[in-house]
């Protein structure tokens, strides 16, 4: 994954359009899922320093689990 693709997952549709040549929607979905996993791992690894973020990370992880179970 290149840096532009990584940047794109953090932007909304309007922000992505500003880049012009963006990856296909299916690839963006994969990148977005990877970004969520990255965030969850990051928060859990720093849970002692970020205790208020653990609940949010659990919610993201639950959403990912539910989306995988229903797809």
C-alpha positions as CSV (number, residue, x, y, z in Angstrom):
1,X,0.0,0.0,0.0
2,X,1.4,3.4,-0.9
3,X,1.2,6.5,1.2
4,X,-1.6,8.1,-1.0
5,X,-3.8,5.0,-0.5
6,X,-3.2,5.2,3.2
7,X,-4.1,8.9,3.3
8,X,-7.2,8.3,1.3
9,X,-8.7,5.9,3.9
10,X,-8.8,8.8,6.4
11,X,-10.7,11.2,4.1
12,X,-14.4,11.5,3.2
13,X,-15.6,11.3,-0.4
14,X,-15.0,15.0,-1.1
15,X,-11.4,14.7,0.2
16,X,-10.7,11.6,-1.9
17,X,-12.0,13.3,-5.0
18,X,-9.4,16.1,-4.5
19,X,-6.7,13.5,-5.1
20,X,-8.1,12.8,-8.6
21,X,-6.8,9.3,-9.5
22,X,-8.0,7.2,-6.6
23,X,-8.1,3.4,-6.2
24,X,-11.2,1.5,-7.0
25,X,-13.9,1.4,-4.3
26,X,-13.2,-2.3,-3.4
27,X,-9.6,-1.4,-2.7
28,X,-10.5,1.6,-0.6
29,X,-12.8,-0.7,1.5
30,X,-9.8,-3.0,2.1
31,X,-7.6,0.0,3.1
32,X,-10.3,1.3,5.4
33,X,-10.7,-2.0,7.1
34,X,-6.9,-2.2,7.6
35,X,-6.9,1.3,9.0
36,X,-9.5,0.4,11.5
37,X,-7.6,-2.7,12.6
38,X,-4.4,-0.6,12.9
39,X,-6.2,1.9,15.1
40,X,-7.7,-0.9,17.3
41,X,-4.3,-2.5,17.8
42,X,-2.7,0.9,18.5
43,X,-5.2,1.8,21.1
44,X,-5.1,-1.6,22.8
45,X,-1.3,-1.5,22.9
46,X,-1.4,1.9,24.6
47,X,-4.4,1.1,26.7
48,X,-2.7,2.1,30.0
49,X,-2.0,5.5,28.5
50,X,-5.3,5.8,26.7
51,X,-7.9,4.2,28.9
52,X,-10.7,6.4,27.7
53,X,-10.2,5.2,24.1
54,X,-10.5,1.5,24.9
55,X,-14.3,1.6,24.7
56,X,-14.2,3.2,21.3
57,X,-11.7,0.7,20.1
58,X,-13.9,-2.2,21.3
59,X,-16.8,-0.7,19.4
60,X,-14.8,-0.5,16.2
61,X,-13.6,-4.1,16.8
62,X,-17.2,-5.3,17.3
63,X,-18.3,-3.5,14.1
64,X,-15.6,-5.2,12.2
65,X,-16.6,-8.6,13.6
66,X,-20.2,-8.0,12.8
67,X,-19.4,-6.9,9.2
68,X,-17.2,-10.0,8.7
69,X,-19.9,-12.3,10.1
70,X,-22.6,-10.9,7.8
71,X,-20.6,-10.8,4.7
